[in-house]
Amino acid sequence: MKSINLFGVEQICRNLIALEQALAAIPSINNEAIQQRLDRVRTFYELLNLPYEALLAFMKEHEYLFTTAEYSSLLKVKVPGREIPMDDPEQLVAEILSH
């Protein structure tokens, strides 16, 4: 992703919640495993809406939730209204996650 539409991100999150609820109604599906995966995906998309400083704080608090590459990808996406003052997202993420 190079840039995003914030409304589109919100819609994806809502759709993930609806999908989670629909799958919960199917008894033959392992709901817990699916819920964990969908929660992870939803969290990733929700992070796109965070301001730069909040995203950095989240990375520090949840360093193992996503890989270094995934966190770097979040920083590379051009989000309207979010300026990321850096040239190398991978280096920044590596510094944050190494502490």
C-alpha positions as CSV (number, residue, x, y, z in Angstrom):
1,M,0.0,0.0,0.0
2,K,1.4,3.4,-0.9
3,S,-1.5,5.5,0.3
4,I,-4.9,5.0,1.8
5,N,-8.3,6.3,2.1
6,L,-9.2,6.6,5.8
7,F,-12.9,5.9,5.1
8,G,-11.9,2.8,3.3
9,V,-9.8,1.7,6.3
10,E,-12.8,2.2,8.6
11,Q,-15.0,0.2,6.2
12,I,-12.5,-2.7,6.2
13,C,-12.5,-2.7,10.0
14,R,-16.3,-2.8,10.1
15,N,-16.4,-5.5,7.5
16,L,-13.9,-7.6,9.5
17,I,-16.2,-7.3,12.6
18,A,-19.2,-8.3,10.6
19,L,-17.3,-11.3,9.1
20,E,-16.2,-12.3,12.6
21,Q,-19.8,-12.3,13.8
22,A,-21.0,-14.2,10.8
23,L,-18.4,-16.9,11.2
24,A,-19.2,-17.2,14.9
25,A,-22.6,-18.5,13.9
26,I,-21.1,-21.4,12.0
27,P,-20.6,-24.3,14.6
28,S,-18.1,-26.3,12.6
29,I,-15.5,-23.5,12.4
30,N,-12.8,-23.0,15.1
31,N,-14.1,-19.6,16.2
32,E,-11.2,-18.8,18.5
33,A,-8.5,-19.3,15.9
34,I,-10.4,-17.3,13.3
35,Q,-11.2,-14.6,15.8
36,Q,-7.5,-14.2,16.7
37,R,-6.5,-13.9,13.0
38,L,-9.3,-11.4,12.2
39,D,-8.4,-9.4,15.3
40,R,-4.8,-9.2,14.2
41,V,-5.8,-8.1,10.7
42,R,-8.3,-5.5,12.1
43,T,-5.6,-4.2,14.5
44,F,-3.2,-3.8,11.6
45,Y,-5.7,-1.7,9.7
46,E,-6.6,0.3,12.8
47,L,-3.0,1.2,13.2
48,L,-3.1,3.0,9.9
49,N,-5.4,5.6,11.5
50,L,-3.0,6.3,14.4
51,P,-0.9,9.5,14.5
52,Y,2.8,8.9,14.2
53,E,3.6,9.2,17.9
54,A,0.8,6.9,18.9
55,L,2.0,4.3,16.3
56,L,5.5,4.4,17.7
57,A,4.1,4.0,21.3
58,F,2.1,1.0,20.1
59,M,5.1,-0.6,18.5
60,K,7.1,-0.2,21.8
61,E,4.2,-1.8,23.8
62,H,3.4,-4.6,21.3
63,E,6.8,-5.3,19.7
64,Y,5.9,-9.0,19.1
65,L,2.4,-8.5,17.7
66,F,3.7,-7.8,14.2
67,T,7.0,-8.4,12.4
68,T,9.6,-5.7,11.8
69,A,8.6,-5.8,8.1
70,E,4.9,-5.4,9.0
71,Y,5.6,-2.4,11.3
72,S,7.8,-0.9,8.6
73,S,5.0,-1.3,6.1
74,L,2.7,0.7,8.4
75,L,5.2,3.5,8.4
76,K,5.6,3.5,4.7
77,V,1.9,4.0,3.9
78,K,1.0,7.6,3.2
79,V,-1.8,8.5,5.5
80,P,-3.7,11.8,5.1
81,G,-2.7,14.1,7.9
82,R,0.1,11.8,9.2
83,E,3.7,13.0,8.6
84,I,6.5,10.5,9.3
85,P,9.8,12.4,9.6
86,M,12.2,9.8,8.4
87,D,13.9,8.4,5.4
88,D,14.3,4.8,6.5
89,P,11.3,3.1,8.2
90,E,13.1,-0.2,8.6
91,Q,15.9,1.4,10.6
92,L,13.4,3.3,12.9
93,V,11.4,0.1,13.5
94,A,14.6,-1.9,14.3
95,E,15.7,0.8,16.8
96,I,12.3,0.8,18.5
97,L,12.0,-3.0,18.7
98,S,15.6,-3.5,19.9
99,H,15.0,-1.7,23.2
